[in-house]
Amino acid sequence: MPAPNVITRTQRPCPICDSHDGVLLYEQRLMLPDDQHGAGLQRVVVCNDCGGAFTDTSIPQRDYDALYENRSRYAAGPAAPVDAERDVARFRDIAALLDEMVPGRSARIVDIGCAGGEMLAALADRGYVDLTGIDPSPACVERSRGIPGVRANRGSLANLPAPAEPWDLVILSHVLEHVRDLKGALAALFPFVAPGGVLYVEVPDASRYVDFAWSPFQDFNSEHINHFSLQSLENLLAASGFRTVRRATKEILSAPGMPYPALYCLARREGTRLSIRRDDELRLRLESYIDRSSAILDDIDRCLSEHIGSDDPVIVWGTGELTAKLLTQTFLGHARIVAFVDSNPVNQGRILRGLPVIAPEALPRDGTALIVASSILHYDSIARAARSLGLHNPVLRLPDPRAREETSFR
């Protein structure tokens, strides 16, 4: 529920300036699988001192690392060929940008949080030969090792594997939003960045969440615990001894027709802590995002209450962050749910609201229960999958803020 303008003393220090003086912008409860302990309450705050935004959580970093080790969404690889093609194009663009900053093809390069090694593969295609990947997921490490010329090891930014070496380029692509002790992690990394070495950091752009709000509070979730603008990311790097030399915003296609806001900073190791500048815009942008997301959530709640009877059997297809919100903040939490379904093997077998998450193939073919497609991004693929399995159940589409169309069934 919204909680604007509430002054609070945070339990977690600001990851940029260490202040405990914050303003609570939004608080929500999530219903998560039983094995994801302690992350059900989300409190998003803005630091009163530097203007940075973060989730005020007491969950230790080791718990987040364990989640990414055992439940990495990237472990199984891209969900479809179109996803792989989109990723290849994206990483080729980044590799071309990095080409301008790296001294030569023998530069020592590491991608921390490398997932399946797609970024490293793009660099290998450009002729780089000293490539290392680090990721907490064993499956991701194995996939990365399959790329010719790439070394890969288990680890994380908060737990670098030994032996580490001074690298000329360190890539942190969509990593820092997941790290609780940002300054501590960057301080531990600092000795392993060669003098004059380059840090490439890419994160979601919190200042533009409101411009890309396709799903309610999609960016306030159990994994993203830091929310950056260009200014707040530059502040973090400056406080950690890195001078930003290039920065920009960008968009990433998370699905066809579904751009996602991101930003990046390229920074050089300086060796001294640099001054920071207060971010006065991020809070205003996040407040607009909260208003926008609240309206989207209200539309979804009305849709669910109109189409689900109090005793109707319901199948929820999709067990991601949207489902975690709908189960606590909408009529779906009162529905008679008979099954949770997820096509990602990483999620199958987990227990959600007392029910095991099953594969689509395990659904009964009686066609009686209403299927709620609990993903605004992937409704079409869910409906197609249901029909390909011979399921004749009605499939409920949740309101899509992009289309402003009537709710429909397939």
Secondary structure as GFF3:
##gff-version 3
##sequence-region A 1 410
A	DSSP	beta_strand	2	9	.	.	.	ID=ss1
A	DSSP	beta_strand	21	29	.	.	.	ID=ss2
A	DSSP	beta_strand	41	47	.	.	.	ID=ss3
A	DSSP	beta_strand	53	55	.	.	.	ID=ss4
A	DSSP	alpha_helix	61	70	.	.	.	ID=ss5
A	DSSP	alpha_helix	81	99	.	.	.	ID=ss6
A	DSSP	beta_strand	108	112	.	.	.	ID=ss7
A	DSSP	alpha_helix	118	125	.	.	.	ID=ss8
A	DSSP	beta_strand	130	135	.	.	.	ID=ss9
A	DSSP	alpha_helix	138	145	.	.	.	ID=ss10
A	DSSP	beta_strand	150	154	.	.	.	ID=ss11
A	DSSP	beta_strand	167	173	.	.	.	ID=ss12
A	DSSP	three_ten_helix	176	178	.	.	.	ID=ss13
A	DSSP	alpha_helix	182	189	.	.	.	ID=ss14
A	DSSP	three_ten_helix	190	192	.	.	.	ID=ss15
A	DSSP	beta_strand	193	204	.	.	.	ID=ss16
A	DSSP	three_ten_helix	206	212	.	.	.	ID=ss17
A	DSSP	beta_strand	226	227	.	.	.	ID=ss18
A	DSSP	alpha_helix	230	239	.	.	.	ID=ss19
A	DSSP	beta_strand	242	255	.	.	.	ID=ss20
A	DSSP	beta_strand	258	269	.	.	.	ID=ss21
A	DSSP	alpha_helix	282	307	.	.	.	ID=ss22
A	DSSP	beta_strand	313	317	.	.	.	ID=ss23
A	DSSP	alpha_helix	321	329	.	.	.	ID=ss24
A	DSSP	three_ten_helix	331	334	.	.	.	ID=ss25
A	DSSP	beta_strand	336	341	.	.	.	ID=ss26
A	DSSP	beta_strand	351	352	.	.	.	ID=ss27
A	DSSP	beta_strand	355	358	.	.	.	ID=ss28
A	DSSP	three_ten_helix	360	362	.	.	.	ID=ss29
A	DSSP	beta_strand	370	373	.	.	.	ID=ss30
A	DSSP	alpha_helix	379	388	.	.	.	ID=ss31
A	DSSP	beta_strand	395	396	.	.	.	ID=ss32
###
